[in-house]
Amino acid sequence: MAGQLISTVACWKGDPAPLRGFVPVINAVGSPQGREFATENASSLFAPAIDLSRSKDEIVAPRAQAKAKGREVGMLTISHAVCRPTEKEARDYVHYIVDENADRAATDSLIRLQLAHALSFPHELLTQIRFGMALGHGGFPLIGTPEQVVAGSISLRDADLAGTTLSFVDYLKEFPYFAQEVLSRLAKAGIR
């Protein structure tokens, strides 16, 4: 197999083969160059979901760009979950993470690195970005009771996102509760 950038001597097909007959390629679409590459080559694209009302263009535009090339792509995002039995417990934990224990210098450095080519952001959006970076590397916040986390997940689906990654502050302690209380609710909502 020879391509413009890669030449291989021999290729082996995995066993078992990919379920859908192909290996999914996932790419971020943060820059114009990244979007151009992704809409030509990837099967799913990562887009930010900082504020869903403002993120619509980040979701719609890459799909339209891929469609103009005769391709269909799925749009994905990243999320950070803080799920507790009560909203107060969840909000108190978020306060503990973001307000009491965030590494402000590291958060600001991460924002500078990730948004190095962004020319400007409205102040309230930058506040949301800083909160998201301190909480969970910029992921869409899924915070609250199991019902509230499911409602947040539904809002991602309703924004035309095909899926999300999930992160937790302490996966080993937090995921069992999330799995027990949220996954079945997501299945009932038809999004799992």
N, C-alpha and C positions, 0 to 999 in steps of 0.2 A: 504494500500500500504506500503510495507516495502522495504527499500533499505539498502545498505551498511552503509550509513551515516544518513539517515532520515527515521523516521517512522511516519506515519500520522494515525490519528484515522478516520477522514472522509475528503473527498475531494469534492468540489463543482465545477461544470463546470460553467464558467462565462456566463452571458447572456448580450449581444450577445456573442456567441462563437467566438474564433479567426477565422479570415477570411480564413486562409489557413489550418485550422484544428489543428494548434499547436501554442504554444506561442514561439516566437523566443527567442533564448538564444544567447546573444552577449558577447564575451569575448576578452580581449586583449591578445596578444601573445608576450609579451616582454621578458619573460624568458623561458628557456627550460621547466621548470615545468608548466608554464602557457600555453605554446604551446601544451604540452602533454595533459593537461586537456581540453583545448579548442578544439583540433582536435578530441577528443573523445566525447565531450558533446555539443558544441556550434553549432549553425546554421550559424552564421556570426562571423568573427574575425576582430578585429581592428589591423591594422598595420600602422606604421609610413610612411609618404610620404614626408620626408624631402627633398630629391632629387630623383626624379622619376627614373633617370638612375641608381642610387645606391640602390633604394628601391625594385628593381625587386626581389631580393632574399627574402625580407621580405613579398612579395606578393606570390611568387611562392612556396617557401618551405613549408609554412603551408598548402597550398592547396594539395601539393603532399603528405604530412604527413597524412592529412585527407583521401585522396584517397586511400592510402595504408591500411587504416582501413575500407575501403568500404563506406566512407562518402563523401559527397559534401558539401563544405562550401563557403559562399560568403565572400569576403574580403572588408572591409570598412576602411576608414581613417577619420581624422578630418581636417577641413579647416577653415581658417579665411579669411573673405571677406572684402575688402575695395574697394567699387565700387563707382565711381564718373563719371560725364559727360565727363571729360577729364582725360587723363593719368596723366597730371601734377597735377591736383587736388588730385588724388588718391595718387600719390607719395609724394606730399607735406604733406598730412595727415599722411602717413606712417612715414615720417621723423619726424613729430611732435610727434607721438606716441613713436617711437623706439629711435630716436636720442636725442630729447629734453626732453622727459618726462618719459622714462623707469625707473623703480626702479631696478637699476643694482644689488643691493644686493639680492633683492627678485628673480630676474631672475636667478642669479648664484646659489642661494639656490635651486630653482626649478630644475635647470639642475642637480645639485648634487643629489637631491632626486630621480629624474626620471632616471638618468643614473648611479646610484650608483654601478651597477654591470658591467658596460661597461668598458673594459680594456683600450681601447684607441680609439681615433677618429682622423682622419686627421684634421689638423688645419682648413682648409677651411670648412669642415663639421661642426666642432664645432662653427665656425662663423655663419653658416646658422642656427644651432640649437639655438644659443643665439638670433639671429634676430627673429626666429620664436617664441621663448618663450616670448620675449619682446612684440611682436606684438599680439600674440593670443594663448598663452599656447602651442606653438609648432605645431600649425596647418599648413597645406600646404597653402602657401599664394596665394590667388586669388585676385590680385590687378590690378586695372586699370578701363578702360571703361567697359560698359556692354559686348561689344564684346570680350574684353580681358579676362574678368571673365569667359565667356562662353568657350573661347578657353582653359583656364586653367582647367575648368571642363571636357572638352573633353579629355584633356591630362590625367586626372585621370582615365577616362573610358578606354582610350587606354592603360593605364598601367594595365588593368585588375582589376580595383577596381569596386565593385558593387555599391558603394555609399559613401557619405561623410556626416558628420555633418557640420554645418555652424555656425560660431560665428562672432560676430560684436563687435566693441568697444561700441557702443551705439545702441543696437538693436531697440529700439523704434524710433529713428531718422533715422537709416540707412536701416532697412528692408523694409519700404514702397517703397523706390526708387529701391532697389534690386528686390522686388517682381514685380514692374511695368515694369522695364527695362530688367531684366535677365530671369525671369521664362518663359516667352513666347519664348524667344530665346533658352532656354534649351529644351523646348518642340519641337520647330522646328528642333533642332539638334538631336532629338530622345533620349534624356537622361532624360526626365522628363515625 
